């Protein structure tokens, strides 16, 4: 015999009705727009943004569902691509802000003097190495999100309109040898 659950007077949490497993969730451009607006002004990736939004809004889809929406709808893909491009701009702005702002911290070093004694030195000041790392990481991520704008550009020498020219010449009267050296 199974025990019946006890009834309590505590109000039940209001949740949307449970979905069947593997039930397809219809695309909502409103929700996609909401997600992409958060993504545009965040240093975080899509996983963190979705998780953070899902804490307060149960209509936010899972990562798998969002990826399904990207594959199914050209409109969703365009909105998301634009959001990622804007996020790259935001990351560059953040990198400039970090570069301009001193990051005060404490660094410690152990120094060996000429006498052979070691001394522990603690310095409080601008942590330049940490700032460089943050700026480098933000710029690298911006280059991944928008390579045309922030990526490394490789230019081959030559004419600007036709940088590489492949020239094939045939020498009349001579026969080329096979790859094994036979004529």
C-alpha beads as a LAMMPS data file, in Angstrom:
LAMMPS data file: protein, C-alpha beads

183 atoms
182 bonds

1 atom types
1 bond types

-500.0 500.0 xlo xhi
-500.0 500.0 ylo yhi
-500.0 500.0 zlo zhi

Masses

1 110.0

Atoms # bond

1 1 1 0.000 0.000 0.000
2 1 1 1.420 3.358 -1.022
3 1 1 1.175 6.394 1.191
4 1 1 -0.746 9.349 -0.135
5 1 1 1.150 12.625 -0.315
6 1 1 0.252 15.002 2.481
7 1 1 -1.688 18.095 1.538
8 1 1 -0.136 21.407 2.516
9 1 1 -1.532 24.884 2.473
10 1 1 1.649 26.272 0.890
11 1 1 1.039 27.832 -2.539
12 1 1 2.354 25.732 -5.393
13 1 1 4.937 27.233 -7.715
14 1 1 3.282 28.212 -10.982
15 1 1 5.118 26.586 -13.860
16 1 1 4.197 26.130 -17.479
17 1 1 2.801 22.690 -18.268
18 1 1 5.428 20.011 -18.690
19 1 1 6.333 19.131 -22.270
20 1 1 6.559 15.638 -23.591
21 1 1 10.133 14.456 -24.055
22 1 1 11.436 15.239 -27.546
23 1 1 8.433 17.471 -28.224
24 1 1 9.308 20.094 -30.823
25 1 1 9.135 23.626 -29.478
26 1 1 7.860 26.166 -32.007
27 1 1 10.237 28.960 -32.978
28 1 1 9.541 32.261 -31.253
29 1 1 11.255 35.230 -32.897
30 1 1 10.380 37.300 -29.817
31 1 1 12.354 34.928 -27.587
32 1 1 15.239 34.776 -30.097
33 1 1 15.347 38.578 -30.172
34 1 1 15.379 38.655 -26.356
35 1 1 18.267 36.166 -26.232
36 1 1 20.269 37.996 -28.890
37 1 1 19.846 41.373 -27.156
38 1 1 21.403 39.830 -24.038
39 1 1 24.183 38.262 -26.102
40 1 1 25.095 41.542 -27.844
41 1 1 26.124 43.199 -24.573
42 1 1 27.750 40.274 -22.821
43 1 1 31.253 38.873 -22.645
44 1 1 29.679 35.458 -22.061
45 1 1 28.844 32.814 -24.635
46 1 1 25.414 31.531 -25.607
47 1 1 25.448 28.735 -22.990
48 1 1 25.915 31.154 -20.081
49 1 1 23.426 33.665 -21.488
50 1 1 20.727 30.997 -21.931
51 1 1 21.330 29.563 -18.450
52 1 1 21.217 32.997 -16.819
53 1 1 18.021 33.942 -18.667
54 1 1 16.366 30.596 -17.916
55 1 1 16.763 31.239 -14.168
56 1 1 14.137 33.981 -14.360
57 1 1 12.183 33.109 -17.507
58 1 1 10.920 29.584 -18.179
59 1 1 10.124 30.398 -21.830
60 1 1 13.842 30.502 -22.707
61 1 1 14.714 27.343 -24.655
62 1 1 17.495 24.901 -23.919
63 1 1 20.740 25.133 -25.849
64 1 1 19.744 22.134 -27.996
65 1 1 16.421 23.749 -28.908
66 1 1 18.131 27.044 -29.713
67 1 1 20.575 25.255 -32.007
68 1 1 17.629 23.493 -33.671
69 1 1 16.010 26.881 -34.273
70 1 1 19.251 28.144 -35.864
71 1 1 19.219 25.200 -38.266
72 1 1 15.532 25.478 -39.130
73 1 1 15.057 29.209 -39.671
74 1 1 16.998 31.584 -41.871
75 1 1 15.534 34.523 -39.897
76 1 1 16.807 33.150 -36.577
77 1 1 20.244 32.575 -38.112
78 1 1 20.380 36.183 -39.418
79 1 1 19.373 37.629 -36.029
80 1 1 21.925 35.450 -34.221
81 1 1 24.725 36.245 -36.700
82 1 1 24.073 39.967 -36.313
83 1 1 24.065 39.614 -32.519
84 1 1 27.447 37.864 -32.631
85 1 1 28.880 40.646 -34.819
86 1 1 27.617 43.245 -32.356
87 1 1 29.024 41.186 -29.503
88 1 1 32.446 41.370 -31.193
89 1 1 32.166 45.176 -31.218
90 1 1 31.183 45.090 -27.538
91 1 1 34.208 42.908 -26.695
92 1 1 36.565 45.341 -28.440
93 1 1 35.028 48.225 -26.475
94 1 1 35.555 46.217 -23.270
95 1 1 39.186 45.577 -24.239
96 1 1 39.780 49.307 -24.728
97 1 1 38.138 50.007 -21.355
98 1 1 40.395 47.460 -19.625
99 1 1 43.485 48.861 -21.351
100 1 1 42.664 52.388 -20.143
101 1 1 41.792 51.427 -16.574
102 1 1 44.521 50.511 -14.111
103 1 1 44.017 47.109 -12.513
104 1 1 45.434 47.597 -9.044
105 1 1 46.654 44.421 -7.471
106 1 1 49.351 42.897 -5.348
107 1 1 52.224 40.996 -6.925
108 1 1 54.890 39.172 -5.025
109 1 1 58.321 38.082 -6.115
110 1 1 61.159 36.200 -4.551
111 1 1 64.500 37.806 -5.347
112 1 1 67.942 36.325 -4.733
113 1 1 70.517 38.965 -3.850
114 1 1 74.219 38.819 -4.778
115 1 1 74.939 37.747 -1.223
116 1 1 72.899 34.577 -1.780
117 1 1 70.041 35.629 0.484
118 1 1 66.499 35.403 -0.863
119 1 1 64.066 38.181 -0.217
120 1 1 60.305 38.187 -0.676
121 1 1 59.066 41.458 -2.211
122 1 1 55.404 42.493 -2.275
123 1 1 54.434 45.258 -4.695
124 1 1 51.055 46.941 -4.916
125 1 1 50.312 48.656 -8.208
126 1 1 48.932 48.338 -11.694
127 1 1 48.829 44.681 -12.717
128 1 1 49.884 45.234 -16.327
129 1 1 50.359 41.547 -17.167
130 1 1 46.816 40.695 -16.072
131 1 1 45.420 43.620 -18.081
132 1 1 47.361 42.444 -21.152
133 1 1 45.909 38.949 -20.770
134 1 1 42.346 40.261 -20.508
135 1 1 42.785 42.563 -23.522
136 1 1 44.379 39.765 -25.575
137 1 1 41.575 37.337 -24.685
138 1 1 38.825 39.828 -25.538
139 1 1 40.461 40.754 -28.855
140 1 1 41.014 37.094 -29.767
141 1 1 37.341 36.337 -29.082
142 1 1 36.240 39.370 -31.113
143 1 1 38.356 38.078 -34.019
144 1 1 36.637 34.680 -33.764
145 1 1 33.171 36.238 -33.751
146 1 1 33.808 38.687 -36.596
147 1 1 36.944 37.655 -38.516
148 1 1 36.347 40.047 -41.408
149 1 1 36.507 43.019 -39.089
150 1 1 38.849 41.932 -36.282
151 1 1 40.704 38.901 -37.644
152 1 1 44.253 38.781 -38.886
153 1 1 44.508 39.735 -42.525
154 1 1 46.976 38.037 -44.827
155 1 1 47.829 39.950 -47.986
156 1 1 49.868 38.367 -50.749
157 1 1 52.124 40.591 -52.809
158 1 1 51.104 41.448 -56.311
159 1 1 48.425 43.483 -57.993
160 1 1 45.682 44.646 -55.580
161 1 1 42.904 43.259 -57.802
162 1 1 44.721 40.020 -58.640
163 1 1 47.187 39.322 -55.813
164 1 1 48.357 35.896 -56.990
165 1 1 49.094 35.068 -60.568
166 1 1 49.674 31.503 -61.618
167 1 1 51.843 31.272 -64.683
168 1 1 52.074 28.003 -66.590
169 1 1 54.493 27.899 -69.515
170 1 1 54.857 25.189 -72.088
171 1 1 58.275 24.934 -73.626
172 1 1 57.883 23.920 -77.272
173 1 1 59.903 20.987 -78.511
174 1 1 60.698 19.536 -75.084
175 1 1 58.983 16.605 -73.546
176 1 1 58.479 16.584 -69.752
177 1 1 59.707 13.535 -67.862
178 1 1 57.440 11.185 -65.954
179 1 1 57.449 11.301 -62.192
180 1 1 59.616 8.158 -62.126
181 1 1 62.270 9.760 -64.314
182 1 1 61.564 7.881 -67.579
183 1 1 61.199 9.701 -70.880

Bonds

1 1 1 2
2 1 2 3
3 1 3 4
4 1 4 5
5 1 5 6
6 1 6 7
7 1 7 8
8 1 8 9
9 1 9 10
10 1 10 11
11 1 11 12
12 1 12 13
13 1 13 14
14 1 14 15
15 1 15 16
16 1 16 17
17 1 17 18
18 1 18 19
19 1 19 20
20 1 20 21
21 1 21 22
22 1 22 23
23 1 23 24
24 1 24 25
25 1 25 26
26 1 26 27
27 1 27 28
28 1 28 29
29 1 29 30
30 1 30 31
31 1 31 32
32 1 32 33
33 1 33 34
34 1 34 35
35 1 35 36
36 1 36 37
37 1 37 38
38 1 38 39
39 1 39 40
40 1 40 41
41 1 41 42
42 1 42 43
43 1 43 44
44 1 44 45
45 1 45 46
46 1 46 47
47 1 47 48
48 1 48 49
49 1 49 50
50 1 50 51
51 1 51 52
52 1 52 53
53 1 53 54
54 1 54 55
55 1 55 56
56 1 56 57
57 1 57 58
58 1 58 59
59 1 59 60
60 1 60 61
61 1 61 62
62 1 62 63
63 1 63 64
64 1 64 65
65 1 65 66
66 1 66 67
67 1 67 68
68 1 68 69
69 1 69 70
70 1 70 71
71 1 71 72
72 1 72 73
73 1 73 74
74 1 74 75
75 1 75 76
76 1 76 77
77 1 77 78
78 1 78 79
79 1 79 80
80 1 80 81
81 1 81 82
82 1 82 83
83 1 83 84
84 1 84 85
85 1 85 86
86 1 86 87
87 1 87 88
88 1 88 89
89 1 89 90
90 1 90 91
91 1 91 92
92 1 92 93
93 1 93 94
94 1 94 95
95 1 95 96
96 1 96 97
97 1 97 98
98 1 98 99
99 1 99 100
100 1 100 101
101 1 101 102
102 1 102 103
103 1 103 104
104 1 104 105
105 1 105 106
106 1 106 107
107 1 107 108
108 1 108 109
109 1 109 110
110 1 110 111
111 1 111 112
112 1 112 113
113 1 113 114
114 1 114 115
115 1 115 116
116 1 116 117
117 1 117 118
118 1 118 119
119 1 119 120
120 1 120 121
121 1 121 122
122 1 122 123
123 1 123 124
124 1 124 125
125 1 125 126
126 1 126 127
127 1 127 128
128 1 128 129
129 1 129 130
130 1 130 131
131 1 131 132
132 1 132 133
133 1 133 134
134 1 134 135
135 1 135 136
136 1 136 137
137 1 137 138
138 1 138 139
139 1 139 140
140 1 140 141
141 1 141 142
142 1 142 143
143 1 143 144
144 1 144 145
145 1 145 146
146 1 146 147
147 1 147 148
148 1 148 149
149 1 149 150
150 1 150 151
151 1 151 152
152 1 152 153
153 1 153 154
154 1 154 155
155 1 155 156
156 1 156 157
157 1 157 158
158 1 158 159
159 1 159 160
160 1 160 161
161 1 161 162
162 1 162 163
163 1 163 164
164 1 164 165
165 1 165 166
166 1 166 167
167 1 167 168
168 1 168 169
169 1 169 170
170 1 170 171
171 1 171 172
172 1 172 173
173 1 173 174
174 1 174 175
175 1 175 176
176 1 176 177
177 1 177 178
178 1 178 179
179 1 179 180
180 1 180 181
181 1 181 182
182 1 182 183
